[in-house]
């Protein structure tokens, strides 16, 4: 039970620190002290240290033992590499997902939330809704490695979006999402995969 509690605290710390980095609350190059983060999150230093180790593996934090721990600078090449992997995983998910009517309804609801967030110029809500939209197929593809890989690399992509593309987040994606939904509705997974690939390709054009 103690191990489970410790794991949950680490996961809580990972989510909170990752979100702060991705959304720019912790800016590139910002020095990080585990004692400060622990106080900010209301946690002990142990789960925070474990979280920072995990985020270092994800490329969001870098450390030099005995010298510094800091948020990594933005690296466009790393983001492009991560984007290529995330795109490929979403295409695979779309191609192999088994979708039901409820799943298609969930995608429609997420796209409506996405459209409304864009109208309100709420980049955080828009990206959350976009993640919700694409996660439906990921959940239904039945491949745990797809979800794990996306979770590993998506924060790098989202981080650059928050930093540079808040004003350019694509209204065109609303109609592209609608086309993806229709492809799933008619049961054409291959068409859905092609449309998903095209949707993610528009983000690459902005990098």
TORKOL-4160 file (C-alpha; in steps of 0.2 Angstrom, whole numbers, padded with zeros to 4 digits, m for minus):
207
<pt num="1" X="0000" Y="0000" Z="0000"/>
<pt num="2" X="0014" Y="0012" Z="0004"/>
<pt num="3" X="0022" Y="0008" Z="m0013"/>
<pt num="4" X="0005" Y="0012" Z="m0022"/>
<pt num="5" X="0003" Y="0028" Z="m0012"/>
<pt num="6" X="0021" Y="0034" Z="m0017"/>
<pt num="7" X="0017" Y="0029" Z="m0036"/>
<pt num="8" X="0001" Y="0040" Z="m0036"/>
<pt num="9" X="0011" Y="0055" Z="m0028"/>
<pt num="10" X="0024" Y="0053" Z="m0041"/>
<pt num="11" X="0011" Y="0053" Z="m0055"/>
<pt num="12" X="0002" Y="0068" Z="m0047"/>
<pt num="13" X="0019" Y="0077" Z="m0047"/>
<pt num="14" X="0023" Y="0072" Z="m0065"/>
<pt num="15" X="0006" Y="0078" Z="m0072"/>
<pt num="16" X="0007" Y="0095" Z="m0062"/>
<pt num="17" X="0025" Y="0099" Z="m0067"/>
<pt num="18" X="0023" Y="0093" Z="m0085"/>
<pt num="19" X="0007" Y="0104" Z="m0087"/>
<pt num="20" X="0017" Y="0119" Z="m0080"/>
<pt num="21" X="0031" Y="0116" Z="m0093"/>
<pt num="22" X="0020" Y="0113" Z="m0108"/>
<pt num="23" X="0009" Y="0128" Z="m0104"/>
<pt num="24" X="0024" Y="0140" Z="m0101"/>
<pt num="25" X="0021" Y="0143" Z="m0083"/>
<pt num="26" X="0039" Y="0136" Z="m0081"/>
<pt num="27" X="0048" Y="0144" Z="m0095"/>
<pt num="28" X="0062" Y="0137" Z="m0105"/>
<pt num="29" X="0078" Y="0138" Z="m0096"/>
<pt num="30" X="0070" Y="0141" Z="m0079"/>
<pt num="31" X="0080" Y="0134" Z="m0065"/>
<pt num="32" X="0071" Y="0121" Z="m0054"/>
<pt num="33" X="0073" Y="0117" Z="m0036"/>
<pt num="34" X="0064" Y="0101" Z="m0030"/>
<pt num="35" X="0061" Y="0109" Z="m0013"/>
<pt num="36" X="0052" Y="0124" Z="m0021"/>
<pt num="37" X="0041" Y="0113" Z="m0032"/>
<pt num="38" X="0037" Y="0101" Z="m0017"/>
<pt num="39" X="0031" Y="0116" Z="m0007"/>
<pt num="40" X="0021" Y="0123" Z="m0022"/>
<pt num="41" X="0013" Y="0106" Z="m0025"/>
<pt num="42" X="0011" Y="0102" Z="m0007"/>
<pt num="43" X="0021" Y="0086" Z="m0008"/>
<pt num="44" X="0037" Y="0079" Z="m0001"/>
<pt num="45" X="0053" Y="0080" Z="m0011"/>
<pt num="46" X="0054" Y="0062" Z="m0015"/>
<pt num="47" X="0039" Y="0061" Z="m0027"/>
<pt num="48" X="0045" Y="0077" Z="m0035"/>
<pt num="49" X="0063" Y="0071" Z="m0038"/>
<pt num="50" X="0055" Y="0055" Z="m0046"/>
<pt num="51" X="0044" Y="0066" Z="m0057"/>
<pt num="52" X="0059" Y="0076" Z="m0063"/>
<pt num="53" X="0068" Y="0061" Z="m0067"/>
<pt num="54" X="0053" Y="0055" Z="m0078"/>
<pt num="55" X="0052" Y="0072" Z="m0086"/>
<pt num="56" X="0070" Y="0072" Z="m0090"/>
<pt num="57" X="0067" Y="0055" Z="m0100"/>
<pt num="58" X="0053" Y="0065" Z="m0109"/>
<pt num="59" X="0065" Y="0079" Z="m0114"/>
<pt num="60" X="0056" Y="0092" Z="m0104"/>
<pt num="61" X="0069" Y="0094" Z="m0090"/>
<pt num="62" X="0088" Y="0093" Z="m0090"/>
<pt num="63" X="0100" Y="0091" Z="m0076"/>
<pt num="64" X="0119" Y="0092" Z="m0073"/>
<pt num="65" X="0123" Y="0083" Z="m0056"/>
<pt num="66" X="0129" Y="0095" Z="m0043"/>
<pt num="67" X="0126" Y="0110" Z="m0054"/>
<pt num="68" X="0108" Y="0113" Z="m0060"/>
<pt num="69" X="0091" Y="0106" Z="m0065"/>
<pt num="70" X="0081" Y="0117" Z="m0077"/>
<pt num="71" X="0067" Y="0117" Z="m0090"/>
<pt num="72" X="0075" Y="0112" Z="m0107"/>
<pt num="73" X="0076" Y="0126" Z="m0120"/>
<pt num="74" X="0064" Y="0124" Z="m0135"/>
<pt num="75" X="0072" Y="0113" Z="m0148"/>
<pt num="76" X="0063" Y="0114" Z="m0165"/>
<pt num="77" X="0072" Y="0099" Z="m0171"/>
<pt num="78" X="0067" Y="0088" Z="m0156"/>
<pt num="79" X="0049" Y="0094" Z="m0158"/>
<pt num="80" X="0049" Y="0090" Z="m0176"/>
<pt num="81" X="0055" Y="0072" Z="m0172"/>
<pt num="82" X="0043" Y="0070" Z="m0159"/>
<pt num="83" X="0029" Y="0076" Z="m0170"/>
<pt num="84" X="0033" Y="0063" Z="m0183"/>
<pt num="85" X="0032" Y="0049" Z="m0170"/>
<pt num="86" X="0015" Y="0056" Z="m0163"/>
<pt num="87" X="0008" Y="0058" Z="m0180"/>
<pt num="88" X="0013" Y="0040" Z="m0185"/>
<pt num="89" X="0005" Y="0033" Z="m0169"/>
<pt num="90" X="m0012" Y="0042" Z="m0172"/>
<pt num="91" X="m0012" Y="0036" Z="m0190"/>
<pt num="92" X="m0010" Y="0018" Z="m0184"/>
<pt num="93" X="m0023" Y="0021" Z="m0171"/>
<pt num="94" X="m0036" Y="0027" Z="m0183"/>
<pt num="95" X="m0032" Y="0013" Z="m0195"/>
<pt num="96" X="m0035" Y="m0001" Z="m0182"/>
<pt num="97" X="m0048" Y="0007" Z="m0171"/>
<pt num="98" X="m0064" Y="m0002" Z="m0169"/>
<pt num="99" X="m0077" Y="0012" Z="m0167"/>
<pt num="100" X="m0095" Y="0012" Z="m0161"/>
<pt num="101" X="m0109" Y="0024" Z="m0162"/>
<pt num="102" X="m0105" Y="0031" Z="m0144"/>
<pt num="103" X="m0086" Y="0033" Z="m0149"/>
<pt num="104" X="m0091" Y="0043" Z="m0164"/>
<pt num="105" X="m0103" Y="0054" Z="m0153"/>
<pt num="106" X="m0089" Y="0057" Z="m0141"/>
<pt num="107" X="m0078" Y="0063" Z="m0155"/>
<pt num="108" X="m0092" Y="0075" Z="m0161"/>
<pt num="109" X="m0094" Y="0082" Z="m0143"/>
<pt num="110" X="m0075" Y="0085" Z="m0142"/>
<pt num="111" X="m0074" Y="0093" Z="m0159"/>
<pt num="112" X="m0088" Y="0105" Z="m0153"/>
<pt num="113" X="m0079" Y="0109" Z="m0138"/>
<pt num="114" X="m0063" Y="0112" Z="m0149"/>
<pt num="115" X="m0073" Y="0124" Z="m0160"/>
<pt num="116" X="m0080" Y="0134" Z="m0146"/>
<pt num="117" X="m0063" Y="0135" Z="m0137"/>
<pt num="118" X="m0055" Y="0142" Z="m0153"/>
<pt num="119" X="m0069" Y="0155" Z="m0154"/>
<pt num="120" X="m0065" Y="0160" Z="m0137"/>
<pt num="121" X="m0046" Y="0160" Z="m0141"/>
<pt num="122" X="m0043" Y="0148" Z="m0126"/>
<pt num="123" X="m0028" Y="0139" Z="m0132"/>
<pt num="124" X="m0028" Y="0128" Z="m0116"/>
<pt num="125" X="m0046" Y="0122" Z="m0119"/>
<pt num="126" X="m0043" Y="0120" Z="m0137"/>
<pt num="127" X="m0028" Y="0109" Z="m0135"/>
<pt num="128" X="m0037" Y="0099" Z="m0122"/>
<pt num="129" X="m0052" Y="0096" Z="m0133"/>
<pt num="130" X="m0041" Y="0091" Z="m0148"/>
<pt num="131" X="m0032" Y="0078" Z="m0137"/>
<pt num="132" X="m0049" Y="0072" Z="m0131"/>
<pt num="133" X="m0055" Y="0070" Z="m0150"/>
<pt num="134" X="m0039" Y="0060" Z="m0155"/>
<pt num="135" X="m0039" Y="0050" Z="m0139"/>
<pt num="136" X="m0055" Y="0041" Z="m0144"/>
<pt num="137" X="m0047" Y="0031" Z="m0158"/>
<pt num="138" X="m0031" Y="0028" Z="m0148"/>
<pt num="139" X="m0042" Y="0021" Z="m0134"/>
<pt num="140" X="m0051" Y="0010" Z="m0147"/>
<pt num="141" X="m0036" Y="0003" Z="m0157"/>
<pt num="142" X="m0032" Y="m0009" Z="m0143"/>
<pt num="143" X="m0013" Y="m0006" Z="m0144"/>
<pt num="144" X="m0006" Y="m0001" Z="m0127"/>
<pt num="145" X="0011" Y="0004" Z="m0136"/>
<pt num="146" X="0002" Y="0017" Z="m0146"/>
<pt num="147" X="m0005" Y="0026" Z="m0131"/>
<pt num="148" X="0012" Y="0025" Z="m0122"/>
<pt num="149" X="0022" Y="0032" Z="m0136"/>
<pt num="150" X="0010" Y="0046" Z="m0139"/>
<pt num="151" X="0010" Y="0050" Z="m0120"/>
<pt num="152" X="0029" Y="0050" Z="m0121"/>
<pt num="153" X="0031" Y="0062" Z="m0135"/>
<pt num="154" X="0016" Y="0073" Z="m0136"/>
<pt num="155" X="0021" Y="0085" Z="m0122"/>
<pt num="156" X="0036" Y="0091" Z="m0133"/>
<pt num="157" X="0024" Y="0095" Z="m0147"/>
<pt num="158" X="0011" Y="0103" Z="m0136"/>
<pt num="159" X="0024" Y="0114" Z="m0128"/>
<pt num="160" X="0029" Y="0122" Z="m0144"/>
<pt num="161" X="0011" Y="0125" Z="m0148"/>
<pt num="162" X="0008" Y="0134" Z="m0132"/>
<pt num="163" X="0024" Y="0144" Z="m0134"/>
<pt num="164" X="0023" Y="0149" Z="m0152"/>
<pt num="165" X="0007" Y="0145" Z="m0160"/>
<pt num="166" X="m0007" Y="0151" Z="m0149"/>
<pt num="167" X="m0014" Y="0163" Z="m0161"/>
<pt num="168" X="m0012" Y="0151" Z="m0176"/>
<pt num="169" X="m0020" Y="0135" Z="m0169"/>
<pt num="170" X="m0030" Y="0130" Z="m0184"/>
<pt num="171" X="m0049" Y="0134" Z="m0186"/>
<pt num="172" X="m0047" Y="0123" Z="m0201"/>
<pt num="173" X="m0045" Y="0108" Z="m0190"/>
<pt num="174" X="m0063" Y="0109" Z="m0185"/>
<pt num="175" X="m0069" Y="0104" Z="m0203"/>
<pt num="176" X="m0055" Y="0091" Z="m0204"/>
<pt num="177" X="m0061" Y="0083" Z="m0188"/>
<pt num="178" X="m0078" Y="0082" Z="m0195"/>
<pt num="179" X="m0071" Y="0073" Z="m0210"/>
<pt num="180" X="m0062" Y="0061" Z="m0199"/>
<pt num="181" X="m0079" Y="0058" Z="m0189"/>
<pt num="182" X="m0088" Y="0054" Z="m0206"/>
<pt num="183" X="m0075" Y="0042" Z="m0211"/>
<pt num="184" X="m0077" Y="0032" Z="m0195"/>
<pt num="185" X="m0096" Y="0034" Z="m0196"/>
<pt num="186" X="m0096" Y="0025" Z="m0213"/>
<pt num="187" X="m0083" Y="0012" Z="m0207"/>
<pt num="188" X="m0068" Y="0017" Z="m0218"/>
<pt num="189" X="m0053" Y="0016" Z="m0206"/>
<pt num="190" X="m0041" Y="0018" Z="m0220"/>
<pt num="191" X="m0049" Y="0034" Z="m0226"/>
<pt num="192" X="m0049" Y="0040" Z="m0207"/>
<pt num="193" X="m0031" Y="0036" Z="m0206"/>
<pt num="194" X="m0027" Y="0046" Z="m0221"/>
<pt num="195" X="m0037" Y="0061" Z="m0215"/>
<pt num="196" X="m0029" Y="0060" Z="m0198"/>
<pt num="197" X="m0012" Y="0060" Z="m0206"/>
<pt num="198" X="m0017" Y="0075" Z="m0216"/>
<pt num="199" X="m0023" Y="0084" Z="m0200"/>
<pt num="200" X="m0007" Y="0081" Z="m0190"/>
<pt num="201" X="0003" Y="0087" Z="m0206"/>
<pt num="202" X="m0005" Y="0104" Z="m0205"/>
<pt num="203" X="0004" Y="0106" Z="m0188"/>
<pt num="204" X="0021" Y="0102" Z="m0195"/>
<pt num="205" X="0018" Y="0116" Z="m0208"/>
<pt num="206" X="0018" Y="0128" Z="m0193"/>
<pt num="207" X="0034" Y="0122" Z="m0186"/>
